[in-house]
Amino acid sequence: MPEHRLLACFAHPDDEAFPVGGALAAHASRGVRVRLVTATLGEEGEIRQEGAATKETLGEVRRVELACAVSALGLAEHTVWDYRDSGMAGTSPNSHPRALVNADGAQVVERLVLEIRRFQPQVVLTFEQGGLYGHPDHIAISQHTTHAFHQAADPSAFPEQLSGSIEPHAAARLFYSARKKGFRRMWALKLREAGIDVPLPSTERAQEGNDPEEIHLDLDVEAHLENKMACILCHRTQVAADWPYHRVPRQVAADILGREQYIRPFPPVSPGERVEPDFFSGL
């Protein structure tokens, strides 16, 4: 049986943690070779623990945090690209010349095509097209990865890459990380029920997420909850000192962090088809 390989393409350090850490750990634990591509260092992220970094050092600190997270999940390899975090929509970092949103789209796709052709994954994973909550970098990496997924098999696309061992490669499946609409309110209510005083999301943020009928797989990753939580905690700059999930019963944490949602845009899901909780089922 050929080695199973999964290529995960995301925008920032910690994108591999909160939304998809359970699935990555689950597949890695059974021998899937997982490679993570992270497009930026997340320079515009918050610093949620005093003294963890400064605005000037945040990017390099997050590089170290990412290496810790990759180890916690058991991933085989990772790379960090040289684009800059674009910040949230409507903020001044959107205009930075090195921001991912300002990168030449064809060049980003070309780099992703080369990643696919070199690594030869059967499965590619990225964000759903709305970027979970509209982050410009999440949307950009989703769009670029989707284009690359389809172009990597075409010998007329970036033919200069095709030399030596580099050949066109058709990955079998594309998965998007998603969340059910209302996920922020659901999480807050579960934490409140467990005695944690957290605010409810604003009306606008409460509507973030995908309609349930768009989601093809509600994945139970509770068996890998400890790996996922360890991965999240590696991102010390992004996790507040009063992080709630160590202060609630394990089952409460599992109800929130132990389930992940996915869309399979390719191959399209047929009416009535059940998407298996193994990205490689049947491959």
LINHUHU-V694926 format. One record per residue. N is the residue number from 0. PSI is psi in radians with two decimals (* if undefined). D_LAST is the distance of its C-alpha to the last C-alpha in whole Angstrom. Layout:
BEGIN
N,PSI,D_LAST / N,PSI,D_LAST
END
This chain:
BEGIN
0,2.27,9 / 1,2.64,9 / 2,2.34,10 / 3,2.35,8 / 4,2.37,11 / 5,2.21,12 / 6,2.05,15 / 7,2.18,18 / 8,2.00,21 / 9,3.08,24 / 10,-0.69,28 / 11,2.71,30 / 12,2.35,30 / 13,-0.19,29 / 14,-0.48,26 / 15,-0.13,24 / 16,-1.23,26 / 17,-0.89,27 / 18,-0.50,24 / 19,0.08,21 / 20,-0.64,22 / 21,-0.78,21 / 22,-0.72,17 / 23,-0.79,17 / 24,-0.71,19 / 25,-0.79,17 / 26,-0.71,14 / 27,-0.63,16 / 28,-0.39,18 / 29,0.35,15 / 30,0.04,14 / 31,2.31,12 / 32,2.02,14 / 33,2.21,16 / 34,2.31,18 / 35,2.22,21 / 36,2.16,23 / 37,2.11,26 / 38,-0.48,28 / 39,2.98,32 / 40,0.04,34 / 41,0.71,34 / 42,-0.35,38 / 43,0.15,39 / 44,2.86,38 / 45,2.86,40 / 46,1.71,42 / 47,-0.11,42 / 48,2.11,43 / 49,2.28,47 / 50,-0.09,47 / 51,-0.48,43 / 52,3.00,44 / 53,2.95,46 / 54,-0.60,45 / 55,-0.56,45 / 56,-0.08,43 / 57,-0.79,40 / 58,-0.83,38 / 59,-0.60,38 / 60,-0.71,38 / 61,-0.46,35 / 62,-0.77,33 / 63,-0.74,34 / 64,-0.69,33 / 65,-0.73,30 / 66,-0.69,30 / 67,-0.79,30 / 68,-0.72,28 / 69,-0.74,25 / 70,-0.72,26 / 71,-0.57,27 / 72,-0.25,23 / 73,0.48,22 / 74,2.63,20 / 75,-0.66,20 / 76,2.76,22 / 77,2.79,24 / 78,2.58,26 / 79,2.21,29 / 80,3.14,30 / 81,0.31,34 / 82,2.86,34 / 83,2.53,36 / 84,2.23,35 / 85,-0.15,37 / 86,3.07,38 / 87,2.79,38 / 88,2.34,39 / 89,0.13,42 / 90,2.82,43 / 91,-0.57,45 / 92,-0.28,42 / 93,-0.48,40 / 94,0.01,43 / 95,2.34,42 / 96,-0.42,42 / 97,0.03,39 / 98,2.52,37 / 99,-0.64,33 / 100,-0.31,34 / 101,0.00,37 / 102,2.62,35 / 103,2.01,34 / 104,-0.69,31 / 105,-0.62,30 / 106,-0.69,31 / 107,-0.78,28 / 108,-0.73,26 / 109,-0.75,26 / 110,-0.69,26 / 111,-0.66,22 / 112,-0.76,21 / 113,-0.69,22 / 114,-0.79,20 / 115,-0.77,17 / 116,-0.64,18 / 117,-0.79,19 / 118,-0.48,17 / 119,0.98,14 / 120,2.63,11 / 121,-0.45,8 / 122,2.39,10 / 123,2.43,14 / 124,2.37,16 / 125,-2.97,20 / 126,2.72,22 / 127,2.87,23 / 128,-0.31,25 / 129,0.01,28 / 130,0.50,28 / 131,-0.88,28 / 132,0.49,32 / 133,0.20,33 / 134,2.26,33 / 135,-0.66,33 / 136,-0.63,31 / 137,-0.75,28 / 138,-0.76,28 / 139,-0.83,29 / 140,-0.55,26 / 141,-0.84,24 / 142,-0.83,25 / 143,-0.71,25 / 144,-0.68,21 / 145,-0.78,20 / 146,-0.77,22 / 147,-0.68,21 / 148,-0.77,17 / 149,-0.53,18 / 150,-0.39,21 / 151,-0.48,19 / 152,-0.18,17 / 153,1.98,21 / 154,-0.30,23 / 155,-0.15,26 / 156,2.10,25 / 157,1.00,27 / 158,-0.38,27 / 159,-0.29,30 / 160,-0.37,27 / 161,1.52,25 / 162,2.69,27 / 163,-2.18,26 / 164,-0.03,23 / 165,2.06,22 / 166,2.84,20 / 167,2.55,19 / 168,2.25,15 / 169,1.81,13 / 170,2.58,11 / 171,-0.57,8 / 172,2.53,10 / 173,2.24,13 / 174,2.52,15 / 175,2.36,18 / 176,2.30,20 / 177,3.03,23 / 178,2.56,26 / 179,2.45,28 / 180,2.34,31 / 181,0.14,34 / 182,-0.60,32 / 183,-0.73,35 / 184,-0.71,37 / 185,-0.79,35 / 186,-0.80,35 / 187,-0.72,38 / 188,-0.69,39 / 189,-0.69,37 / 190,-0.70,39 / 191,-0.72,42 / 192,-0.48,42 / 193,0.08,41 / 194,0.18,45 / 195,2.16,43 / 196,1.60,46 / 197,2.56,43 / 198,2.63,44 / 199,2.61,42 / 200,2.72,41 / 201,2.84,43 / 202,-0.70,43 / 203,-0.84,41 / 204,-0.44,38 / 205,-0.33,38 / 206,-0.02,36 / 207,2.58,33 / 208,3.11,30 / 209,2.57,28 / 210,2.47,29 / 211,-0.60,27 / 212,-0.26,26 / 213,-0.31,24 / 214,2.29,22 / 215,-0.35,18 / 216,2.12,18 / 217,1.74,20 / 218,2.22,19 / 219,1.97,21 / 220,0.38,21 / 221,-0.55,24 / 222,-0.34,23 / 223,0.43,23 / 224,-0.72,26 / 225,-0.69,28 / 226,-0.76,26 / 227,-0.76,26 / 228,-0.68,29 / 229,-0.70,30 / 230,-0.81,28 / 231,-0.77,30 / 232,-0.32,33 / 233,-0.55,33 / 234,1.16,33 / 235,-0.63,37 / 236,-0.41,39 / 237,-0.05,36 / 238,2.11,37 / 239,2.65,41 / 240,-0.48,43 / 241,0.58,43 / 242,2.21,39 / 243,-0.36,39 / 244,-0.17,36 / 245,-0.06,38 / 246,0.15,41 / 247,2.78,39 / 248,2.60,38 / 249,-0.65,34 / 250,-0.55,33 / 251,-0.78,34 / 252,-0.69,32 / 253,-0.62,29 / 254,-0.49,30 / 255,-0.99,30 / 256,-0.26,28 / 257,0.14,25 / 258,2.37,24 / 259,2.56,22 / 260,2.50,21 / 261,2.60,18 / 262,2.44,18 / 263,1.64,15 / 264,-0.40,17 / 265,2.33,14 / 266,2.66,13 / 267,2.52,16 / 268,2.18,16 / 269,2.67,18 / 270,2.25,21 / 271,-0.11,20 / 272,2.43,16 / 273,2.15,16 / 274,2.10,13 / 275,2.64,12 / 276,0.31,13 / 277,1.99,10 / 278,-0.38,9 / 279,0.16,5 / 280,2.19,6 / 281,-0.10,4 / 282,*,0
END
